[in-house]
Amino acid sequence: MIVKIAGGSLHGVDALPVSIEVDYARSGIPVFTLVGLAEAVVRESRDRVFTALRNSGFRLPPARITVNLAPAGIKKTSAAFDLPLAVGLLAAAGLIPEDAVQGYVFGGELSLTGEVKPVPGILPLAVLARDSGARGIFTPADNAREAAVVEGVPVFAVAHLTQAVAFLAGAGDPAPFSPGAGAADAAGEDSFALDFLDVKGQEQAKRAVEIAAAGGHNLLFLGPPGSGKTMLSRRIPSVLPPLSFEEALEVTKIYSVAGLLRPGQSLIRERPFRAPHHTISAYGLTGGGMYPKPGEISLAHRGVLFLDELLEFQKHTLEILRQPMEQGSVTVTRAVQSVTYPADFMLVAAMNPCPCGYLTDPQRTCTCAPTDIKRYRSRLSGPLLDRIDLHVEVPSVPYADLAAGRTGRSSAEMRAAVRAARAVQNARYRGSPFRANADLSGRSLEACCRPGREGHAFLRSAVESLRLSARAYTRILRIARTIADLDGEEAIATAHLAEAVNCRVLDRPA
């Protein structure tokens, strides 16, 4: 007797359909054979599944069992095949009606006692179940809220194998989750423990943050140690617009695949903020391993990737960022497989102006030779620097500002301005592939960022005197467009262009 059970295998952040075919022949020498390009964790499921069945009170008659995971060309690397395999064996042995398992998708790991344990990647599996028109999806109880975010497919949460069997045999009902039950977590206003009101002074840097957040621009802070570069950077999520449901679903899929969702968490509401240490490897940044997993740039998708002490990162590691910053995705190729992960992030970086850090500090004397400074800054290549829209000096904070009370704009005020500017951009780019000013290119850049006669004259002077590259010229236009949006102006004025040029301090001659 052959029974087919529906499951799925992760490929990147998506799940591909896999059919678990169980042939249960009661003639011949009893043996168990598993085929279909199964990796070690799946091959080991034999011992887990049979022990779980025995300890759950099920006795399978001796038989020659062949299990095929189809299609055979896709590598299967997850313990999530335990539950569908156990259900398939019981159905093939006649302990569950064959027609009762048809139309359902199953995923979950089994303990030796029959407990159904959570697994990474349940959200993509629920999306697969919905898109394939499944009657429902059986998930571990701890993954149920995650799966229930996907509307259009019933979710059946099972804590133990016996619950799933009882339901399929018509004798019980696992704890059901209504479709979309987890989506309620996406509602409500974000609250942040970190607020820009706590940052004393640094009004120019705060303005740069507001511009970067409003237009989706990349940002580099340049200043001496202790000037507040990290403090400013960690507060940037508090002024970014909230995730839409579609964006939250994208982010949650990545964290689901990476196994980073908290127990019982359904949907990630806040924009990610990732701050890898400067000793991180290229694999850790982009993703990798024998069986690729998302790296830091993908975990920062739709959020902020913060690189503190930028020039302490290995140069070849930094250069890997160039293509994802342009394309919004990263492709990881390994001997086992090649996968593409989304990586549309806002890069925020911080660096010292020189090896000792005090080149721009009026309170301390820099001890670096000019050649040392040049060599130090050369670790940041021109092509990568050109991809960073704003580079802003963060000077040391004078005592008057430190002694003053909370001053300046709060995160709530800055967030309101950012949302208003983003609303203008959403209306402007509706129906186009662009989401924000930082995405503009080609004809759309010319159409949306056309300065007047005075603006052209100003730009010509700036390009010639500062020897700006074509990419830097483009960045200035995009920044000016964002500044105009923040000011509620349709036309880009010379003042907007001047502020945009001032937001690129590293373009100035040394």
Helices and strands as residue ranges (DSSP letters): E 2-11, E 14-25, E 31-35, H 40-43, H 45-55, E 64-70, G 79-81, H 82-92, H 98-101, E 104-106, E 109-110, E 116-117, H 122-131, E 136-140, G 141-143, H 144-147, E 155-158, H 161-168, E 175-177, G 181-186, G 196-198, H 203-215, E 219-222, H 229-234, G 236-238, H 245-258, E 273-274, H 282-286, E 287-288, E 293-294, H 296-299, E 304-307, G 310-312, H 315-319, H 322-327, E 329-333, E 338-342, E 346-351, H 370-377, H 382-386, E 390-393, H 399-403, H 411-428, G 437-439, H 442-448, H 453-466, H 470-486, H 494-502, G 505-507
